Amino acid sequence: MGKETNFEENMKQLEQIAKELETGDLDLDTSVKKFEEGMKISKECSDILEKAEKKITMLINDNGELKEENFVQEEE
C-alpha cells in the first residue's frame, strides 16, 4: 500500500475480506493471509480514529469560542 488510505476505504476492504472469509471457499493458507491482512487494516482504522480523537480533543473552549490548536503527533 504505497499511498495512505482513508478510513472509508479501509472499512470497505475489511468488509470484502470478511465476506471472503465467511464463504468458506478459501483454503487454509489463503484464509490465514486474508485474516492477517484484515488485522493490519483494522489496526490502520484504529490509528486513524485515534488521530481523529486526539485532533478533536485539541479543540478547546476559549471564552465561549472554539479554537483549534495545532496537533503534534508524538512518535512512539
Z-matrix of the N, CA and C atoms (Angstrom, degrees):
N
C 1 1.458
C 2 1.526 1 109.58
N 3 1.309 2 116.65 1 93.20
C 4 1.446 3 120.08 2 -177.65
C 5 1.510 4 113.33 3 -70.52
N 6 1.324 5 116.46 4 -42.70
C 7 1.452 6 118.52 5 -178.02
C 8 1.528 7 110.37 6 -95.75
N 9 1.321 8 114.83 7 154.65
C 10 1.459 9 119.29 8 178.59
C 11 1.522 10 109.16 9 -74.57
N 12 1.316 11 116.25 10 127.93
C 13 1.463 12 119.84 11 179.77
C 14 1.520 13 109.41 12 -93.87
N 15 1.315 14 115.80 13 157.34
C 16 1.455 15 118.85 14 179.53
C 17 1.522 16 110.38 15 -95.42
N 18 1.303 17 115.82 16 172.70
C 19 1.451 18 122.44 17 -175.35
C 20 1.523 19 111.73 18 -58.17
N 21 1.323 20 116.82 19 -46.08
C 22 1.462 21 120.76 20 -177.07
C 23 1.524 22 111.59 21 -63.27
N 24 1.341 23 116.91 22 -41.45
C 25 1.466 24 119.91 23 178.28
C 26 1.523 25 110.31 24 -63.53
N 27 1.341 26 116.27 25 -41.47
C 28 1.458 27 120.30 26 178.71
C 29 1.523 28 111.04 27 -62.40
N 30 1.322 29 117.27 28 -42.02
C 31 1.461 30 120.29 29 -179.55
C 32 1.530 31 111.15 30 -63.90
N 33 1.332 32 117.13 31 -38.72
C 34 1.469 33 120.59 32 177.48
C 35 1.529 34 110.11 33 -63.08
N 36 1.340 35 116.21 34 -41.35
C 37 1.468 36 119.88 35 178.45
C 38 1.530 37 110.28 36 -63.87
N 39 1.329 38 117.11 37 -42.37
C 40 1.467 39 120.67 38 178.88
C 41 1.523 40 111.37 39 -62.02
N 42 1.329 41 116.73 40 -42.14
C 43 1.468 42 120.37 41 178.02
C 44 1.523 43 110.98 42 -61.45
N 45 1.323 44 116.90 43 -41.80
C 46 1.459 45 121.06 44 179.80
C 47 1.534 46 110.66 45 -64.22
N 48 1.344 47 116.41 46 -44.06
C 49 1.459 48 120.32 47 178.79
C 50 1.521 49 110.10 48 -62.47
N 51 1.326 50 117.22 49 -43.27
C 52 1.471 51 121.09 50 179.66
C 53 1.529 52 110.39 51 -60.21
N 54 1.334 53 117.25 52 -42.75
C 55 1.464 54 120.48 53 178.86
C 56 1.518 55 111.14 54 -62.16
N 57 1.343 56 115.79 55 -43.15
C 58 1.463 57 119.79 56 -179.46
C 59 1.528 58 110.76 57 -64.04
N 60 1.330 59 116.93 58 -40.76
C 61 1.461 60 120.35 59 179.78
C 62 1.524 61 111.55 60 -69.45
N 63 1.330 62 117.09 61 -34.94
C 64 1.463 63 121.22 62 -178.73
C 65 1.520 64 113.03 63 -68.48
N 66 1.321 65 117.63 64 -28.57
C 67 1.465 66 120.02 65 -178.09
C 68 1.517 67 111.73 66 -66.50
N 69 1.339 68 115.92 67 -29.09
C 70 1.458 69 119.52 68 -178.94
C 71 1.512 70 113.47 69 74.79
N 72 1.329 71 117.72 70 9.78
C 73 1.464 72 121.54 71 -178.05
C 74 1.534 73 112.90 72 -84.44
N 75 1.330 74 117.40 73 -7.45
C 76 1.460 75 120.84 74 -175.90
C 77 1.529 76 110.30 75 -88.87
N 78 1.356 77 115.54 76 147.66
C 79 1.461 78 117.90 77 174.40
C 80 1.529 79 108.63 78 -75.09
N 81 1.317 80 116.87 79 170.63
C 82 1.457 81 121.66 80 -173.42
C 83 1.524 82 112.19 81 -59.76
N 84 1.341 83 117.38 82 -46.60
C 85 1.466 84 120.14 83 -178.84
C 86 1.522 85 111.80 84 -60.30
N 87 1.330 86 116.00 85 -44.16
C 88 1.460 87 120.39 86 179.67
C 89 1.526 88 110.39 87 -66.09
N 90 1.315 89 117.25 88 -40.18
C 91 1.466 90 121.10 89 178.36
C 92 1.524 91 110.99 90 -60.74
N 93 1.343 92 116.40 91 -44.06
C 94 1.464 93 120.74 92 179.59
C 95 1.528 94 109.99 93 -63.43
N 96 1.333 95 116.93 94 -43.21
C 97 1.468 96 120.25 95 179.08
C 98 1.524 97 110.97 96 -63.02
N 99 1.323 98 116.94 97 -42.21
C 100 1.469 99 120.75 98 178.54
C 101 1.522 100 110.64 99 -63.63
N 102 1.347 101 116.07 100 -41.47
C 103 1.455 102 120.46 101 179.28
C 104 1.533 103 110.27 102 -62.58
N 105 1.347 104 116.79 103 -45.15
C 106 1.466 105 120.89 104 178.51
C 107 1.528 106 110.71 105 -61.24
N 108 1.330 107 116.70 106 -42.06
C 109 1.465 108 121.08 107 177.98
C 110 1.530 109 110.26 108 -61.87
N 111 1.342 110 115.73 109 -43.01
C 112 1.456 111 120.49 110 178.33
C 113 1.519 112 112.35 111 -61.94
N 114 1.324 113 117.01 112 -40.12
C 115 1.462 114 120.73 113 179.02
C 116 1.531 115 110.78 114 -65.61
N 117 1.319 116 116.95 115 -39.10
C 118 1.467 117 120.83 116 178.40
C 119 1.534 118 109.99 117 -63.97
N 120 1.325 119 116.30 118 -45.60
C 121 1.471 120 120.76 119 179.56
C 122 1.527 121 109.94 120 -64.26
N 123 1.325 122 116.61 121 -39.35
C 124 1.459 123 121.00 122 178.44
C 125 1.528 124 110.85 123 -60.14
N 126 1.334 125 116.73 124 -41.46
C 127 1.472 126 120.65 125 178.16
C 128 1.525 127 110.20 126 -64.99
N 129 1.335 128 117.12 127 -40.42
C 130 1.466 129 120.56 128 177.61
C 131 1.532 130 109.98 129 -60.50
N 132 1.335 131 117.13 130 -42.79
C 133 1.468 132 120.94 131 177.87
C 134 1.523 133 110.62 132 -61.38
N 135 1.315 134 115.82 133 -43.30
C 136 1.459 135 121.06 134 179.24
C 137 1.529 136 110.39 135 -61.38
N 138 1.336 137 116.42 136 -42.42
C 139 1.471 138 120.64 137 178.90
C 140 1.523 139 111.03 138 -64.48
N 141 1.334 140 116.83 139 -41.40
C 142 1.470 141 120.94 140 178.92
C 143 1.522 142 109.89 141 -61.32
N 144 1.343 143 116.13 142 -45.49
C 145 1.469 144 119.96 143 179.59
C 146 1.523 145 111.84 144 -64.31
N 147 1.336 146 116.45 145 -38.72
C 148 1.463 147 120.29 146 179.56
C 149 1.530 148 110.83 147 -64.18
N 150 1.334 149 116.43 148 -42.94
C 151 1.468 150 120.08 149 177.91
C 152 1.522 151 110.61 150 -62.62
N 153 1.345 152 116.61 151 -42.07
C 154 1.463 153 120.49 152 179.37
C 155 1.526 154 110.43 153 -63.37
N 156 1.333 155 115.99 154 -41.96
C 157 1.463 156 120.11 155 179.72
C 158 1.528 157 110.79 156 -63.06
N 159 1.324 158 116.86 157 -42.43
C 160 1.469 159 120.31 158 178.57
C 161 1.520 160 110.59 159 -62.94
N 162 1.329 161 116.14 160 -40.85
C 163 1.466 162 119.50 161 -179.55
C 164 1.529 163 110.39 162 -65.20
N 165 1.331 164 116.43 163 -40.74
C 166 1.471 165 120.33 164 179.15
C 167 1.523 166 110.34 165 -63.05
N 168 1.346 167 116.33 166 -41.04
C 169 1.461 168 118.44 167 -178.87
C 170 1.520 169 111.79 168 -69.85
N 171 1.329 170 117.04 169 -15.12
C 172 1.464 171 120.34 170 177.07
C 173 1.533 172 111.39 171 -75.56
N 174 1.334 173 115.98 172 -16.40
C 175 1.460 174 119.39 173 175.36
C 176 1.524 175 107.40 174 -72.76
N 177 1.301 176 115.85 175 120.38
C 178 1.464 177 118.68 176 -177.91
C 179 1.514 178 110.46 177 -119.99
N 180 1.309 179 115.03 178 156.39
C 181 1.453 180 121.04 179 178.76
C 182 1.526 181 108.00 180 -87.45
N 183 1.326 182 117.29 181 118.41
C 184 1.463 183 122.52 182 -178.01
C 185 1.524 184 108.23 183 -120.48
N 186 1.337 185 116.11 184 96.05
C 187 1.465 186 121.94 185 -178.48
C 188 1.528 187 111.88 186 53.90
N 189 1.316 188 116.32 187 45.77
C 190 1.462 189 121.10 188 177.45
C 191 1.509 190 114.11 189 83.98
N 192 1.333 191 118.39 190 -5.31
C 193 1.460 192 121.67 191 179.15
C 194 1.521 193 108.69 192 -112.01
N 195 1.317 194 115.65 193 137.47
C 196 1.456 195 119.36 194 175.34
C 197 1.513 196 109.07 195 -81.64
N 198 1.315 197 115.99 196 134.31
C 199 1.465 198 118.98 197 174.12
C 200 1.507 199 107.93 198 -133.99
N 201 1.307 200 116.19 199 146.89
C 202 1.455 201 120.75 200 -177.96
C 203 1.512 202 109.23 201 -101.31
N 204 1.336 203 115.58 202 131.44
C 205 1.453 204 120.43 203 174.78
C 206 1.523 205 107.79 204 -99.81
N 207 1.311 206 116.93 205 153.16
C 208 1.451 207 119.95 206 177.80
C 209 1.517 208 109.83 207 -67.03
N 210 1.319 209 115.71 208 134.49
C 211 1.462 210 122.25 209 179.99
C 212 1.509 211 107.81 210 -96.62
N 213 1.319 212 116.25 211 126.48
C 214 1.463 213 121.20 212 177.21
C 215 1.519 214 107.97 213 -107.91
N 216 1.315 215 115.94 214 117.95
C 217 1.463 216 121.62 215 -179.34
C 218 1.517 217 109.32 216 -69.00
N 219 1.323 218 116.59 217 127.32
C 220 1.452 219 121.38 218 175.71
C 221 1.509 220 108.10 219 -88.85
N 222 1.335 221 116.17 220 126.05
C 223 1.460 222 120.61 221 178.54
C 224 1.509 223 108.70 222 -79.58
N 225 1.335 224 115.55 223 136.07
C 226 1.472 225 119.75 224 -178.88
C 227 1.500 226 110.17 225 -95.54
